[in-house]
Amino acid sequence: MKFTGRYTLIFLISLLLFNCNDSNEQDIIKINRFELSKNQFEIARLKYDNCKTSYEKKTDHKIIIDIKNGSGVKGVAKKFSDYLREQCYDTYYGNWNNFNESKTYLILHKLDENMIIELIDLLNDNINFEIIHDLKKLEDITLVIGKDYKNFNFLSIEQ
């Protein structure tokens, strides 16, 4: 029995040592993944902090745009949102209350009409806009995308 006990003891010690080594390697992998995620987050934060429109540089206000798809074509609002985020706007997107809008247009909810000047230059000089002051809205501007969405230059560059 002592003979079996020694082997059992040696087996348990080697198993313990082996598991400790595995645990250390897993801990190192977890730490490396954490560091990588932390660095990626920091890069994204810095990019966000340093990405400013001309309007934001002047006023220290990041314009929020709610992009609504009224074209009936799936994915168009996301494409607009992605493009405008690259241009330093804060956006979110969804569907408009109908999919039959023929023209794309902007709705300005805040009192400062200067918010849309840069956006109009960026998107299309021919884009129409309405001014509906609604200070209760979270967003500053609503962009309603119509069936004429293919007329926007940035979409032809992407495709």
For each residue, the residues with C-beta under 8 A, 3 or more apart:
1: 4 5
2: 5 6
3: 6 7
4: 1 7 8
5: 1 2 8 9
6: 2 3 9 10
7: 3 4 10 11
8: 4 5 11 12
9: 5 6 12 13
10: 6 7 13 14
11: 7 8 14 15
12: 8 9 15 16
13: 9 10 16 17
14: 10 11 17 18
15: 11 12 18 19
16: 12 13 19 20
17: 13 14 20 21
18: 14 15 21 22
19: 15 16 22 23
20: 16 17 23 24
21: 17 18 24 25
22: 18 19 25 26
23: 19 20 26 27
24: 20 21 27 28
25: 21 22 28 29
26: 22 23 29 30
27: 23 24 30 31
28: 24 25 31 32
29: 25 26 32 33
30: 26 27 33 34
31: 27 28 34 35
32: 28 29 35 36
33: 29 30 36 37
34: 30 31 37 38
35: 31 32 38 39
36: 32 33 39 40
37: 33 34 40 41
38: 34 35 41 42
39: 35 36 42 43
40: 36 37 43 44
41: 37 38 44 45
42: 38 39 45 46
43: 39 40 46 47
44: 40 41 47 48
45: 41 42 48 49
46: 42 43 49 50
47: 43 44 50 51
48: 44 45 51
49: 45 46
50: 46 47
51: 47 48 88
52: 56 57 62 88
53: 56 57 62 63 87 88 89 118
54: 57 58 118
55: 58 59 61 63 114 115 117 118
56: 52 53 59 60 61 62 63 88
57: 52 53 54 60
58: 54 55
59: 55 56 112
60: 56 57
61: 55 56
62: 52 53 56 88 89 90
63: 53 55 56 89 90 115 119 140 141
64: 89 90 91 92 138 139 140 141
65: 84 89 90 91 119 139 140 141 142 143
66: 91 92 93 94 138 139 141 142 143
67: 77 80 81 84 91 92 93 94 142 143 145
68: 77 93 94 95 96 142 143 144 145
69: 72 73 76 77 93 94 95 96 99 145
70: 95 96 97 98 99 100 101 144 145 146
71: 76 99 101 145 146 147 149
72: 69 99 100 147
73: 69 76 147 149
74:
75: 78 79
76: 69 71 73 79 80 145 149
77: 67 68 69 80 81 93 94 95 145
78: 75 81 82 93
79: 75 76 82 83 155 158
80: 67 76 77 83 84 91 93 143 145 149 152
81: 67 77 78 84 85 91 92 93
82: 78 79 85 86
83: 79 80 86 87 154 158
84: 65 67 80 81 87 89 91 122
85: 81 82 88 89 90 91
86: 82 83
87: 53 83 84 122
88: 51 52 53 56 62 85
89: 53 62 63 64 65 84 85 119
90: 62 63 64 65 85
91: 64 65 66 67 80 81 84 85
92: 64 66 67 81 139
93: 66 67 68 69 77 78 80 81
94: 66 67 68 69 77
95: 68 69 70 77 99
96: 68 69 70 99 101 144 145
97: 70
98: 70 101
99: 69 70 71 72 95 96
100: 70 72
101: 70 71 96 98 104 105 144 145 146 147
102: 146 147 148
103: 128 146 147 148
104: 101 123 124 127 128 143 144 145 146 148 149 151 152
105: 101 127 128 129 130 143 144 146
106: 116 119 120 127 128 129 130 141 142 143 144
107: 129 130 131 132 141 142 143 144
108: 113 115 116 129 130 131 132 133 140 141
109: 132 133 134 135 137 139 140 141 142
110: 115 133 135 140 141
111: 133 135
112: 59 115
113: 108 116 117 131
114: 55 117
115: 55 63 108 110 112 118 119 140 141
116: 106 108 113 119 120 129 141
117: 55 113 114 120 121
118: 53 54 55 115 121 122
119: 63 65 89 106 115 116 122 123 141
120: 106 116 117 123 124 125 127 129
121: 117 118 125
122: 84 87 118 119
123: 104 119 120 127 152 154
124: 104 120 127 151 152 153
125: 120 121
126: 151
127: 104 105 106 120 123 124
128: 103 104 105 106
129: 105 106 107 108 116 120
130: 105 106 107 108
131: 107 108 113
132: 107 108 109
133: 108 109 110 111
134: 109 137
135: 109 110 111
136:
137: 109 134 140 142
138: 64 66
139: 64 65 66 92 109 142
140: 63 64 65 108 109 110 115 137
141: 63 64 65 66 106 107 108 109 110 115 116 119
142: 65 66 67 68 106 107 109 137 139
143: 65 66 67 68 80 104 105 106 107
144: 68 70 96 101 104 105 106 107
145: 67 68 69 70 71 76 77 80 96 101 104 149
146: 70 71 101 102 103 104 105 149
147: 71 72 73 101 102 103
148: 102 103 104 151
149: 71 73 76 80 104 145 146 152 155
150: 155 156
151: 104 124 126 148
152: 80 104 123 124 149 155 156
153: 124 156 157
154: 83 123 157 158
155: 79 149 150 152 158 159
156: 150 152 153 159
157: 153 154
158: 79 83 154 155
159: 155 156
